[in-house]
Amino acid sequence: MNRLSYSVTDLFERDGMDPPQELRRLFHRLNNQLGIILAHAELLEKKAPDETSRTRAAQVVTSVFDAMGTTKQIRSQVASSPKAPPETSGR
């Protein structure tokens, strides 16, 4: 089996972690980090002294929302992906 064909679940199980719990923890951390970036960018967007700074802050806000959407898509795909079959030794 090609080593790139492992699922995320397989990687967690190999390291002795509970995949669903570990994934929930990772997505929670990522969303918290994105939330902090979003809050600061929105604050900067409102309080920026010039249009250039407001425009740049607005781009960060848009990018954070895109990243949050991507996180949601990844979480959905991981949750719905079938578990990879166990590796068999072919040597």
N, C-alpha and C positions, 0 to 999 in steps of 0.2 A: 504494500500500500504506500502510495506517495505521502510523504510526511506533511504536505500541504493540504491533504484531504481530511485532516482532523477537524472535528467540530470544536467549538468553544467549550462545550460541555465535556468533551473528552479531555481537553487540557486541564480543566478544573479537577475532574475525577482523578487524573493521573497524579496530581499534586495533593490529593486527599481532601479537596475542598468540596463543599456542597454547591453544585453549579447554580441552581436557582437562587439560593441565598447570596452567593458571591456576586452573581450578575446584578441582582437587585441592589446590593451594596455599591457596586461600581457605577451603575446608572444613577443612583441617588447622589453619590459624590460628584459625578460629572454635572448633573443638573444643578447642584448647589454652586459649583464653581461658575457655571454659565450664568446663574442668577446673580452672583456677585458682580460679574463683568457687566451684565445687562444693567444693573442698578447704577453702577458708576457711569456707564456710557449715557444713560438717560439723564442723569444729573448733570453731566458735562454738557450734554446737548441743550439743556434748559439754561444753564448758567454761563455758557461759553461767551466770551466777549466779542467774538467776530463770526462772520458767516462761514469762513473757512473751517474754523474749529467746530462749529455746529454741524457742518456737512460731514466732517470726518467722524464725529461722534455718532451721527445718524447712520453712517456706514457700519460702524461697530455694532450698533443696535440691530441693524438688519442682519448682519453676519451672525450675531448670537441667536437670533430667531431661526435662521437657517440651520445653525448647529444643533439647536434644540429639536428641530424637525428631523434632522438626520439621526440624532440619538433615538428619537421615537421610532424611526423606521428600522434602525438596527435592532432595537429591543424587540420589535414586532417580528422581524425575520428570525432572530435567535430563538424566540419563543415558539415559532411555528416550524423551525427546521427539524427534519427528522434526525434522530441520533445516528451517527456514522457507525457502520458495522465494526466489530472489534478487529484489530490488526491480526493478521495471521503471518506466521514466519514462513517465508518462501525460500529461505536459504538452506 
